[in-house]
């Protein structure tokens, strides 16, 4: 387990010089929140931080650091686990920051935050973040970041296509409306289910990524 945290720390050291880019994301989210709804940062920050979570792949590839990972006394499954753990922690940290910013916006704009809308936004934003990371990471491991950059919006397109397909072939809209109505009345349960689903997607994706990465030459 210690090696997993070492791999996580290595990813942090690789990315930390790029953290200044987050300031722009936060600033844009704050402006949108002030002009629309205070909870807007929750949605915007989690959406844009998907690409930020893949920066480790970009920097490692750009600086040809793959061989560094090959000589470190860390097994490949620990490298993968560390990267996914970093992605998960980064998602949670940005979610917390976005909630804090939402309350700051509400105070300055003298608006009230609808708790139900906040919980719904938190859950959906975190689920999307986990879904996007789960789709992106295996692609990065398979073909590299530079070649897969065109797929950066693939998770969003897949989600929209899935919703469109289900809407056409099933009573998806009616069924999801009923489910959402239930969760609106039990929003804590909705939050727990959403976070559990997000973690489950990351675990499945990590297994796929490891099976790709273990056969990759460093």
N, C-alpha and C positions, 0 to 999 in steps of 0.2 A: 504493500500500500504506500510505503514511503516513496518508492520509485514513481508511482502515479503522480504524487504531489510534486516530485522533482520535475517530471515531464510538464505538469501544469505550470510550474514556476518558470520553466524554460520558455514555454509559449508566452507567458506574461512578459518576460524580458524581451522577447522578439517583438511583441506588439506595442509595448508601453510608449515607444517614441511616437506612435501614431494616435495616441489618445487625444491629442489636440483636435483631431478631426471630429471628435464627438461634440465639441463645443458648438460647431456649426449645426449639427443635428439638433442639439438642445435649443439653440437660439431660434431655429426655424419652427420648432415645435412650440416654443413659448409664444412666438408671434401669431401662429395659427390658433393657439389656445386663447390668446387675448382677443382675437378677431372673431372667434366662433364659440367653442365650448371649452371650459377648463380641463375636461378630460382628454382633449385632443392629443396632448403629449404622450399619453399612454399608448395610443394607436400609432402615432407617427414614429416615436422613438423605437418601439419594438419592431416596426416594419423596416426602418432603415438600418437597424443594428444587425439584421441578418447578414448583410454584406460585410459589416465590420467584423463579425465573428469569423469570417473566412480569411482575414488578413494574415493569419499565421501561415496559411498555405501559400499566399501570394509572396510574402517576404522570404520564406524558406526557398521557394522556387526561384525568385528573382536573384537571390544572393548565392544560389547553388549550395545551400546548407544541408542537402539531403544526406551527404556522406557524414556530416557531424552526428546525425542521429544514428548512423550505422556503427560508429565507434564508441558511442556512449554505452555504459553498462546498464542499459534499460531495454527490456524486452519490447517487442513491437506492440503487443497487446496493452502494455503499460503506456506506450506513447499515444496510442489511440484513445485509451481511457482518460489520459491526462488532457488530451485535446477536447474531448467531449465534456469532461468535467469543467474545463475552462469555459466552453461554450455555454454550459448550463449556468454556471456562476455568473458569467457575463450577462446572460439573459435576466436572471433574478435581480442582479445589481441595477441594471438599466430599468427594469420594471419598478423597482423601489424608487429610483431617482425620478422616473416619470410621474409616479403618484405624488411624490413630494412637490414636484413642479406644478402639478395640477392644483394642489391645495394653495400653493403660493399665488398662482394665477387667480384662483377663486377669491383670495383675500384682497388682492390688488384691484380686481375688477368688480369686487363686491357682488359676486354671484354665489349661488348655492350649488354644491355638488350633489347630484342625485346618486345616492349610495348604490341603488340597483344598477344604474347605468355604469357606475364605476366598476362594480364587480363584474358586470357583463363584459366591459371593455378589457379589464385585466385578464379575464379568462380567455377570451377570444384572441387577444393580442399575444398572450403567452403560448397558446396552442398553435397559432400561426408561426410564431418564432421557432418553436420546436419542430413543427412540420417542415418549415423551410430549411432549417439546419439539417434535419434528417434526410432531406432530399439532396442538399448541396454537398455535404461532406463526402458521401461515397463517390459522387461524381468527381470531386477534387482529388480524392485518392486514386481514382481510376485513370483519369486523363490529365490531371494537373490543373492548376488554377487558371493559367493564361488561356488554355484551350477551352476551358469550360465557362469562361466569363460570359459567353453569350447565353448561358443557361441561368444567369443570375435571377431572372424573373420566372424561371420554370415553375417553381412551387406555386406561385400565384396563378399562372395559367392552368396548371393541373387542377388546382382547387376550383377555379371558375368552370373548367370543362366538366369536372366531376359533378358540380352542382347543376350545371345545365343538363347533363346526361340523366341524372337522377330525377330532375324536374320533369323531363320529357317521358321517361319510362315508368316512373312510379308517382305515387302521391306524396312526393318528398316535401313539397312546400307545406301541404296540410299537416303532414306528420311532424315536421320540424317545428311548426307553429304550436302544435299541442305540447311537444316536448319542452319548448322554450317557455310556454305558459306555466308548465309545472315548475321549471327551474326558476322562473321569476318569483315564484312563491317560496322557493327553497334555494336562494342564491348562494348560501354557504356550501350546500351540496354541489351546486353547479361549479363553484370555484374548485372544490376538492376533486371532482370528476375531471375537470379541465386540466388541472395540474398533473393528475395521475396519468391521463391520456398523453400529455406532453412528455412526461418522463418515460413512458412506455415506448413512444415513437423514437426517442433518443436512444434507448437501449437496443431496440431492433436495428436501428441505423448503425450503432456502434459495432454490432456483431457483423453486419454486412461490410462495413469499412475495414474491420480487422481481417476478414477473409480476403479482401482485395489487397490490403497493405502487406500481409504476410508473404505474398507471392511477388511483391515489388522489389526490384533490385535497387539498392541504395548505393 
